[in-house]
Amino acid sequence: MQVKSESLEGYEIAQQYFRNPKVKHIEQIPRGEVDVEGLKDFLVVQNNFAEERVNKIIERLIKAKTKKAQLSLNSFFGSPVAPKPQTTEPRRTEDKQDTPAKRDLKAISADENSCTKDVIQAVETKRVDRPVIGIAAVCPSNVRLVKKRHKRWFGTSKCERRVEKPVPIEVDETAVPPHLQRFICVRHFEPRVTIKRTNPREVDSASVDNLVTHLCKRYGINTDTVANAEKEVSAGGEGPLWPNPLLKRFRASTSGYCKPRLQELWRSSSSHGISWDAFDKLYITFREARDANAAEWDKHAPDIADFASKVAREKIIKWCNSTESCPPRLLRKWTHLLYTRWRERYMHVYGPRMLSRYLKGEVTDRVLMREINECTAPGVICSQSPFSTEASGHNPHFVHRVVRDEPANE
C-alpha cells in the first residue's frame, strides 16, 4: 500500500532523518557568556522592574547554570516537592475467636434486650438533663430555636426560671423624652398624609349603609328601589379601585333611575371625577411626606439610638435578674432590634402597597362626588368631599369616614 506523500520529492530523505536523527552531544553545543549588565538594563531601565527582584532572579539563574539540566521548571520557581514515603497497609487477619457470630434477632433473650434499652435510656437522660445553653442562646429572640433543639428540657421549672416571654418593643410613654414621642409612640405620630379605610375588611356594612343613607337624604336622591337595584344591576367593577363597598352600595342604591350618561361612565371608566393633574399632585404629596419623615428620623437618629440602648439595658438587666451585669453582645443586639423596629413602624405608612391604598381612598371620594352630581336635581352640586374623617384609635395615619356635621356646599 502506497500513500500519496511517498511519491513526493525528498520523502525518503525526510524519512531517513526522522528514523536516525543526527543529534549533537550537549557538550558540543556552543554556549555564550551571560550578559548580566545588559539583562539588568533591559529589565530595570527599559521595563521598570524592581531592581531587588531582578538581582534575585539573576542570582538564581547563575546558580542554575552550574547545575545539571532541568527537566521541569517546578524546582526552579519553588522548593522541590518531597517524595511521599511508600507505605503499605498492614495485613489484617481476622481472628475467628474474637469475631462474634451472627445471631438471629429472635434468639436474643428478653433479659439482654431490656438491659440494652436501659443503657440507651440512661445515656439519653444524661445528655438531655443539662444541655449546654449560654445566656445568648436563651435570649428572648432565640427562645423558639432553643426550644426546638431541646424539647425535653423545656417545660421544666428550671427552664421557666431562666426563660420568659420575648421582650416587646413597646415602652412606657412617660419614660420616652417628649421630643422623641412622635417617633416611638404610635399615639403621638404626626401624620403628613392620611389613608382612608376603604377595603371591605376595614369597614363594616353598617357604617357603609349609614354613610350612603346620609348622602341620599342630603342630596335628595330617592332610595326606594334599593332591594330591586341590587338584584338587577351589577354595581361592582374591576381595577385597583375595587373591591369598594362604599361605591358598590351607593350605585346599588341609585341604580333605579340612573341616567344613561352615568351608566356609560360605569361601563367605560374606572376613575371618573379625577384628572391626571390631581393624580400627580396626590403622588407628589405622598412622596414628599415620605422624604420629610425619613429626613426627620435621620435628624434625631443619634438621640433615638441612645434611648434604644438605655431601654435595651433595662430590659436585659430585668430579664437576667441582675443589678449590674449586662452582656455587651446582647446589649448591641437589642439596641439594634429596638432601633430598627421603631423605624419600621414609623415609616410603615410609606411602605409597600401603601401608595395604592392612599390613592384608592382619595379617588373613591372624587368618583363618589361625580356620581352624586349625576344623580342630583338641577341646581344641586356637590363641590367637596361629602364626608369628614376621624383618626383611628391605633394609628393616626389611618382614618375612617364619618358623616359631616356642617352642610355641604350645594
VEXDRENTOR-399150 format. One line per 10 residues: their letters; for each residue x negated, y negated, z of C-alpha. Coordinates in steps of 0.25 Angstrom, whole numbers, plus 2048, in hexadecimal, padded with zeros to 3 digits. Layout:
<atoms>
a	X Y Z  ...
</atoms>
This chain:
<atoms>
mqvksesleg	800 800 800  7FA 7F3 7FC  7FF 7E5 801  7FF 7D8 7F9  7F4 7D2 801  7EA 7DD 7FD  7E9 7D8 7EF  7E5 7CA 7F3  7D7 7C5 7F1  7CE 7C6 7FD
yeiaqqyfrn	7D7 7D0 804  7CC 7DB 806  7C2 7D1 80C  7CC 7CC 816  7D0 7DA 81A  7C1 7DE 81C  7BF 7D1 824  7CB 7D4 82E  7C7 7E2 82F  7B8 7DF 832
pkvkhieqip	7B7 7D1 837  7A9 7CA 838  7A9 7C4 846  79D 7BD 84B  798 7C0 859  79B 7B6 863  78C 7B3 865  78B 7B0 857  795 7A5 857  78F 797 857
rgevdveglk	793 78E 862  791 77F 864  78E 778 871  79A 771 878  79B 762 877  79F 75F 885  79E 750 883  7A6 750 876  7B1 758 87D  7B1 74E 889
dflvvqnnfa	7B2 743 87F  7BD 749 877  7C6 74D 883  7C3 741 88D  7C1 735 884  7C9 738 878  7D5 740 87E  7D5 73A 88C  7D3 747 894  7CF 747 8A3
eervnkiier	7C0 747 8A4  7C0 750 8B0  7C9 75B 8AA  7C0 75A 89D  7B4 75D 8A5  7BA 769 8AC  7BE 76F 89F  7B1 76D 898  7AA 773 8A5  7B3 77F 8A3
likaktkkaq	7B0 780 894  7A1 780 897  7A2 78B 8A1  7AB 793 898  7A1 792 88D  797 79B 895  7A1 7A6 898  7A6 7B0 88E  7B0 7AE 884  7BE 7AE 88A
lslnsffgsp	7CA 7B5 884  7D4 7AD 88B  7D6 79E 890  7DD 7A2 89D  7D0 7A4 8A4  7CB 796 89F  7D6 78E 8A4  7D9 795 8B1  7D3 79F 8BA  7D4 7AD 8B5
vapkpqttep	7DF 7B6 8BA  7DB 7C0 8C4  7DE 7CE 8BF  7E9 7D5 8C7  7E4 7E1 8CE  7E9 7EE 8C9  7F1 7F4 8D4  7F8 801 8D2  805 804 8DA  802 80F 8E4
rrtedkqdtp	809 81C 8E2  815 81E 8EA  819 82C 8EE  826 82F 8F5  825 837 902  830 841 901  830 842 910  833 832 912  83D 831 907  84B 832 90C
akrdlkaisa	854 83C 905  861 838 8FE  86D 839 907  87C 838 903  884 82D 90A  88E 837 90F  883 83F 916  880 833 91F  885 835 92D  88F 82B 933
densctkdvi	885 828 93F  87A 824 935  883 81B 92D  888 814 93A  87A 811 93E  877 80B 931  883 802 932  87F 7FD 940  871 7F9 93B  877 7F1 930
qavetkrvdr	881 7EA 938  876 7E7 943  86D 7E1 938  879 7D8 932  87D 7D4 940  86F 7CF 943  86E 7C7 936  87B 7C0 938  87A 7BE 947  871 7B1 946
pvigiaavcp	870 7AC 937  865 7A2 934  86C 795 933  866 788 935  86D 77B 938  86C 776 92A  873 783 925  87F 781 92F  881 773 92B  88F 770 929
snvrlvkkrh	88D 76E 91A  887 77D 919  891 784 922  898 78B 917  88B 790 911  886 796 91E  894 79B 921  893 7A3 914  886 7A9 917  888 7AC 926
krwfgtskce	897 7B1 927  896 7B9 933  88E 7AF 93B  899 7A4 938  8A5 7A4 941  89D 7A7 94E  89D 79E 95A  88E 79B 957  891 796 949  89D 78E 94E
rrvekpvpie	894 786 957  88A 783 94C  893 781 940  89E 777 940  8A7 771 935  8A0 769 92A  89E 75A 92E  8A7 751 926  8A2 745 91F  8AD 73C 926
vdetavpphl	8A8 733 930  8B0 72A 93B  8B3 71D 935  8AF 716 942  8A1 71B 940  89F 716 932  89A 708 930  8A4 6FE 92B  89C 6FB 91F  89C 70A 91B
qrficvrhfe	8AA 70E 91E  8AE 70B 910  8A4 715 90A  8A6 720 914  8B5 71F 91A  8BF 722 90F  8CA 71A 916  8C1 70E 915  8BE 70F 906  8BF 703 8FE
prvtikrtnp	8C5 707 8F0  8C1 6FF 8E4  8CB 708 8DB  8D7 710 8E0  8DC 71D 8DA  8EB 71E 8D9  8F0 72C 8DC  8F7 731 8D0  8F5 740 8CF  900 74A 8D3
revdsasvdn	8F8 74F 8DF  8F6 741 8E4  905 73C 8E4  911 743 8E9  91E 744 8E1  926 73C 8EC  91D 730 8EB  91D 730 8DB  92D 731 8DC  92D 725 8E5
lvthlckryg	924 71D 8DC  92C 720 8D0  939 71D 8D6  934 710 8DB  92F 70C 8CD  93C 70F 8C7  944 707 8D1  93B 6FB 8D0  93B 6FA 8C1  94A 6FF 8BF
intdtvanae	947 70C 8B8  952 716 8B8  94F 723 8BE  95C 72A 8BD  957 735 8B3  94B 73A 8BB  94F 748 8BC  952 74A 8AD  946 742 8A9  93C 74B 8B0
kevsaggegp	942 757 8A8  943 750 89B  936 749 89A  928 74E 89C  923 742 8A4  915 747 8A5  909 744 89C  8FB 748 898  8ED 742 89B  8E5 73D 8A7
lwpnpllkrf	8F1 735 8AB  8F9 742 8AE  8FE 749 8B7  904 73C 8BC  910 73E 8C6  914 72F 8C6  915 72D 8B7  91C 73A 8B5  926 737 8C0  929 729 8BA
rastsgyckp	92A 72E 8AC  934 739 8B0  93C 72E 8B8  93D 725 8AC  93E 72E 8A0  94D 72E 8A0  94D 721 898  93F 71F 893  93D 717 887  937 71D 87A
rlqelwrsss	92B 714 87C  927 719 88A  929 728 885  920 725 879  916 720 884  917 72D 88C  914 735 87F  909 72D 879  902 726 885  8FC 72B 892
shgiswdafd	8F7 71D 897  900 713 892  901 706 89A  8F2 704 89C  8E8 6FE 892  8D9 702 88F  8D4 6F6 896  8DC 6FA 8A2  8D5 707 8A2  8C7 701 8A0
klyitfrear	8CA 6F8 8AC  8CE 703 8B5  8C2 70B 8B1  8B8 6FF 8B3  8BF 6FD 8C1  8BD 70B 8C5  8AE 70B 8C0  8AB 6FE 8C7  8B1 703 8D4  8A9 710 8D4
danaaewdkh	89C 708 8D1  89F 6FE 8DC  8A2 709 8E6  895 710 8E3  88D 703 8E4  893 700 8F1  890 70E 8F6  881 70D 8F2  880 6FF 8F9  884 706 906
apdiadfask	87D 713 904  872 711 90E  87C 70E 919  885 71A 915  879 723 915  875 71E 923  883 720 928  883 72E 922  876 732 929  87C 72D 936
varekiikwc	889 735 934  881 742 930  878 741 93C  884 740 946  88B 74C 93F  87F 755 93F  87C 752 94E  88A 755 951  88B 761 949  87D 767 94F
nstescpprl	881 763 95D  875 75C 95F  872 74E 964  865 74A 95D  861 755 952  865 753 944  85F 75B 939  859 752 92E  85E 75B 923  86C 75B 928
lrkwthllyt	86C 74C 92A  867 74A 91C  871 753 916  87D 74E 91E  879 73F 91B  879 743 90C  886 74A 90D  88D 73F 914  888 734 90B  88C 73C 8FE
rwrerymhvy	899 740 903  89D 732 907  898 72C 8FA  8A0 737 8F2  8AD 733 8FA  8AA 724 8F8  8A9 726 8E9  8B3 731 8E7  8BD 728 8E1  8B4 725 8D5
gprmlsrylk	8B0 734 8D3  8B5 73D 8C8  8C3 73D 8C3  8C6 730 8CC  8C6 727 8C0  8D1 72F 8B9  8D9 72F 8C6  8D7 720 8C7  8DB 71D 8B8  8E7 726 8BA
gevtdrvlmr	8ED 71F 8C5  8EB 711 8BF  8F0 716 8B1  8FD 71C 8B7  901 70F 8BD  8FF 708 8AF  907 713 8A8  912 712 8B2  913 703 8B1  914 704 8A1
einectapgv	91F 70F 8A3  927 707 8AD  927 6FB 8A3  92C 704 898  938 709 8A1  93C 6FC 8A8  946 6F2 8A3  942 6E5 89B  93C 6DB 8A3  937 6E4 8AE
icsqspfste	928 6E6 8AD  91E 6EE 8B6  912 6E6 8B5  90A 6EC 8C1  908 6F9 8C7  915 6FD 8CE  90E 704 8DA  905 700 8E5  8FA 709 8EB  8F7 70E 8F8
asghnphfvh	8EA 713 8FC  8E8 722 900  8E6 725 90F  8DA 72D 90C  8D2 725 901  8D6 717 8FE  8D1 719 8EF  8DD 721 8ED  8EB 71B 8ED  8F9 71F 8EA
rvvrdepane	905 717 8E4  90F 711 8ED  91C 708 8EA  918 6FA 8E8  91F 6F1 8F2  920 6E4 8EB  928 6E4 8DE  920 6E5 8D1  91F 6DB 8C6  92C 6DC 8BE
</atoms>
